[in-house]
Amino acid sequence: MQLHELESWLGDDHGLDEDQLAELLDTANEIEDRYPDPDDQDERTAALTVAYRLAQGQDEVVDELAKERADARATESRALAGLRQAALTLIPSESRTEAGFAKQAGVDRMAVRSWLGKR
């Protein structure tokens, strides 16, 4: 990433001095190296946003991210419980095959088999 690209991303009122800006630029380049794939844009943006907030002294971002992660895990747990119940209802009634259900639900077929008590 070039300095002008970072400044464009930050906007005019970024509140960083020259040293902080140089450090953030180094961090931005490390982030690009860590997430090089074009499909990694969301991860790059998230990491750069956190780096910028930390450069501004916003340490509360760690607590916010921890809560966001805990919420996401709880949401995933509820969704998996629902998917498991759907598998237990639909597959034995032959409304779905194991493979078809796994594909539709976005889970591994072996997970579906495990939910059904098969190994």
N, C-alpha and C positions, 0 to 999 in steps of 0.2 A: 504494500500500500504506500502511496506517495503522500507527502504532507498535505498537498492541496486536496486529495481525496478525503483524508481524515477531517480536514477543516470544513469541507463541504458537508460531510456526514454530521459533524458536530453543530454546524450553524454558527452564526456570528456571536452569540452570547454564551459561549461554552464555559467561561469563567476559569480557564486554565492559564497558567503562566507559561513561558517558553520552555522551562525545564519539565514541567508536567506534561506539556504537549509532546515534547520529544520522547519522554518515557512512555506516554500512551501510544505514540507511533511505533515504538519498539514492541510494545505489547500487541498492538494490532497486527504487526508482521508475524509475531509468534503465533497468534491466533490463526492467521491465514495458513501458516505451516501445519498447525495442529488439525485444521479442518479444511483440507485442500480441495475436496470434491465439490463440484457445482451444487450437488444436492445438500451440502452442509451449510447452506446460506443461513438458515434459521439458527443453527448452533453458533456460527461466526457472529451473527448479530447479537445473540444473547450474551456471548462471552465479551464482546466489545462493549456492550451496554453496561455490563457489570464492571468491567475495567474502568470505564469512564466514571461511573458512580463512585467507585472506590477512590479514584483520583480526586474526586470532589470531597472526599471524606465521609461519604454516605455508607458507613459500616452497617447500617440497619438493613442493607440489601441482603446480607447473609441470613438474617432472621426471616425476611420476606421469602427468600428462595427456599429455606427450610420448610416454611409453612406451605408454600406452593407444592413442593415435592410430597409432603405428607398428605395434602389434599388429593394430589394426583394418584398416590398409592391407594388411598381409601376409595377413590372413584374406580380405579382398576379392580380392586378387590370386589366391589359391588357388581361391576360388569361381569367379572369372571363367575361370580356366584349365579348371576342370571343366565349366562351362557351355559354353565354346567346344568342348571335346571332345564333349560331348553333342550340340551342334548339328551338328558334323561327322559324327557317327555317325547321328543320327536323321533329319535333314532329307534327305540324299541317299537314304536307304532308304525315304523317303516315309512314315515313321512320324509325322512332324510337318510342318506347313507352316512357312514362315519366320515368318509372322505369329502362328501359334498357339504356336510355340516361344518367340518374343519375349515374348508375353503371359505364358506360363507361367513363364518365367525372370525376368521383371521387368526386361527390357532393351529397348532401342530396336531396332526391326526393322533399322535401318541398321547397327547393330553386328553383328547376326546375319549380314546380307549381307556385311559386311566379313570376318567370320570364314570365310565360305564362299568368299572370294576374288572376290566380286561387288562391283561399284561402282555 
